[in-house]
Every structure is written in structure tokens, then in C-alpha cells.
Amino acid sequence: MLILKMVIAVNGKFPGPPINVTTNNNVVVNVRNKLDENLLMTWAGVYQRKNSWQDGILGTNCPIPPKWNWTYEFQVKDQIGSFFYFPSINFQRASGGFGAFVINNRPIIPIPFAQPDGDIILLIGDWYTQNHTALRRTLNGGSGFGMPDGVLINGKGPY
């Protein structure tokens, strides 16, 4: 079954490219909103030093208006691990705009386990054939949208 659907891409990719940083480094991400509605990106679970108000949650950040850009600047704080970024408003994550956010340890600070042989990024999520605006209308109308039409694994599928 082939279903064509517009997605929210990041740098032309779906899912978006991984952001790979080292703990205590500064992160600078310029987001250009090419949508016809406001956009706000969040960095789920990432501790921020100096600019925690740039966490991309409505109330601590203002949305980026259509055709505008915003540069997020923050320092990742004393943590290592795998996280992800995604749009945090308007149910846009249902159409994409997400990707991996990996924070590595600094070489001078050892990790309490053996160095991994490698990393594998695995992004798994529900997939609906309707776009995010149609899904949002359904929810705003008081209805649920039931089971997803499939599951995507690293943007492939649906399964």
C-alpha cells in the first residue's frame, strides 16, 4: 500500500539528522520555519546550562512565526545519553520534524562502564495517514483518532 504524505523534514531529511554533541559543549541550532503555522522545537530531557528558557516549550519560548527563523543556543549540562528533538506545538510531531540528540562524555571524565562498540539510533513512533492539521482538528472537535495506521522505525514503514 502506497500512501503519499507531506512530512516535516529537517535539513531535507526525515527523520531529521542526529545532533551529536559532547557534554558541557555549547549547542547552536538555527531553525527556519517554512511551515504556514507557528513552530517550536524542544530538546526532550536535555539539561541546559545558561539558557534553560530555550527548552522549546510553550510558555518558556515563543513560537517561531511562519517564514521566520530562531537560533537556539544553550550548553548541554553534565549528562550523557540519547535524547530526541521534536516540534512541541500544533501536533506537528505527528508529521515529523524529529531526530536524535546524542550527548557523549568528555574524554577526561570516564564513564562507569565499558566503552560501547558503537551506537545505533532507533526512533520508533506511531504513524497516521492524516497529516498533523487533520489530526489536530479531530482532537479539537472532541474526538479521538484511535489506533495509528502503522508504526515507523527510523522513518521507514509503516509496519
C-alpha positions as CSV (number, residue, x, y, z in Angstrom):
1,M,0.0,0.0,0.0
2,L,1.5,3.3,-1.1
3,I,0.2,6.5,0.7
4,L,1.9,9.8,-0.2
5,K,2.0,12.3,2.7
6,M,3.8,15.6,3.2
7,V,6.2,15.4,6.2
8,I,8.1,18.0,8.2
9,A,11.7,17.5,7.2
10,V,14.8,18.8,9.0
11,N,17.5,19.8,6.5
12,G,15.6,17.9,3.9
13,K,15.7,14.6,5.9
14,F,13.0,12.6,7.6
15,P,13.7,11.8,10.4
16,G,16.0,14.8,10.9
17,P,19.7,14.4,11.2
18,P,21.1,13.4,14.5
19,I,22.6,16.2,16.7
20,N,25.8,14.7,18.2
21,V,27.4,16.7,21.0
22,T,29.8,16.3,24.0
23,T,28.6,17.1,27.5
24,N,29.3,20.7,28.6
25,N,29.6,21.9,24.9
26,N,27.6,24.7,23.5
27,V,24.8,23.9,21.1
28,V,23.7,26.3,18.4
29,V,20.8,25.3,16.2
30,N,19.2,27.7,13.7
31,V,15.6,26.8,12.9
32,R,13.9,28.3,9.8
33,N,10.2,27.8,9.9
34,K,9.0,27.0,6.4
35,L,5.6,25.9,7.6
36,D,2.4,28.0,7.2
37,E,1.9,27.9,11.0
38,N,3.9,28.6,14.1
39,L,6.7,26.1,15.1
40,L,8.5,25.5,18.3
41,M,11.3,22.9,18.8
42,T,12.1,21.1,22.0
43,W,15.0,19.0,23.2
44,A,13.3,16.4,25.4
45,G,15.2,15.6,28.6
46,V,18.3,17.7,27.7
47,Y,19.5,19.7,30.7
48,Q,20.6,23.2,29.7
49,R,23.0,25.4,31.3
50,K,22.8,29.2,30.9
51,N,19.6,29.3,28.8
52,S,17.1,26.8,30.2
53,W,14.4,29.2,28.9
54,Q,15.3,27.9,25.4
55,D,13.8,24.4,26.1
56,G,11.3,24.9,23.4
57,I,8.1,24.6,25.5
58,L,5.3,27.0,25.0
59,G,5.4,29.4,27.9
60,T,9.2,29.5,28.2
61,N,9.7,30.1,24.5
62,C,7.6,32.0,22.0
63,P,6.8,30.0,18.8
64,I,8.7,30.8,15.6
65,P,6.2,32.5,13.2
66,P,6.0,31.2,9.6
67,K,8.9,32.3,7.3
68,W,11.0,33.4,10.3
69,N,14.0,31.8,12.0
70,W,15.2,31.4,15.5
71,T,18.6,30.4,16.8
72,Y,18.6,28.2,19.9
73,E,21.8,28.5,21.9
74,F,22.4,26.5,25.1
75,Q,25.0,24.5,26.8
76,V,24.3,20.8,27.5
77,K,24.8,20.2,31.2
78,D,26.7,17.3,32.8
79,Q,24.8,14.5,31.3
80,I,25.3,11.8,28.7
81,G,22.8,9.7,26.8
82,S,20.4,9.5,23.9
83,F,17.5,12.0,23.6
84,F,15.5,13.4,20.8
85,Y,14.2,16.8,19.4
86,F,10.8,17.4,18.0
87,P,8.2,20.1,17.4
88,S,6.3,20.8,20.6
89,I,3.2,22.5,19.4
90,N,0.3,22.1,17.0
91,F,0.6,18.3,17.0
92,Q,3.4,18.7,14.4
93,R,5.4,15.8,15.7
94,A,2.8,13.5,14.0
95,S,4.2,14.8,10.7
96,G,7.8,14.7,11.5
97,G,10.3,17.3,12.5
98,F,12.1,15.0,14.9
99,G,15.5,13.4,15.2
100,A,18.1,12.0,17.6
101,F,20.0,14.2,20.1
102,V,23.1,12.3,21.4
103,I,25.3,13.7,24.3
104,N,28.7,11.9,24.7
105,N,31.0,12.1,27.6
106,R,34.1,14.2,27.7
107,P,37.3,12.0,27.3
108,I,38.7,13.4,30.6
109,I,35.7,12.1,32.5
110,P,35.5,8.3,32.4
111,I,32.1,6.6,32.1
112,P,31.3,3.9,34.7
113,F,31.1,1.1,32.1
114,A,33.0,-0.3,29.2
115,Q,33.1,1.9,26.1
116,P,30.3,0.8,23.7
117,D,31.3,-0.9,20.4
118,G,29.1,1.5,18.6
119,D,25.8,3.5,18.7
120,I,22.6,2.6,17.0
121,I,19.9,5.3,16.7
122,L,16.4,3.8,16.8
123,L,13.4,6.2,16.5
124,I,10.1,4.4,16.8
125,G,6.7,6.1,16.6
126,D,3.1,6.0,15.7
127,W,2.2,6.9,12.1
128,Y,-1.2,8.2,10.9
129,T,-2.1,8.7,7.2
130,Q,-3.7,12.0,8.1
131,N,-1.4,15.0,8.5
132,H,-1.0,16.9,11.8
133,T,-3.5,19.6,10.9
134,A,-6.3,17.0,10.2
135,L,-5.4,15.1,13.4
136,R,-5.4,18.4,15.4
137,R,-8.9,19.2,14.0
138,T,-10.1,15.8,15.1
139,L,-8.8,16.3,18.7
140,N,-10.1,19.9,18.8
141,G,-13.5,18.5,17.8
142,G,-13.7,16.3,20.8
143,S,-13.0,13.0,19.1
144,G,-10.0,10.7,19.4
145,F,-8.3,9.2,16.5
146,G,-7.9,5.6,17.7
147,M,-5.1,3.2,16.7
148,P,-2.4,4.5,14.5
149,D,-2.3,3.4,10.8
150,G,1.2,2.0,11.4
151,V,4.5,2.3,13.1
152,L,7.6,3.9,11.7
153,I,11.1,2.8,12.6
154,N,13.7,5.4,11.7
155,G,11.2,7.0,9.2
156,K,10.6,3.7,7.4
157,G,7.4,1.8,7.2
158,P,4.6,1.8,8.1
159,Y,4.8,-1.5,9.8
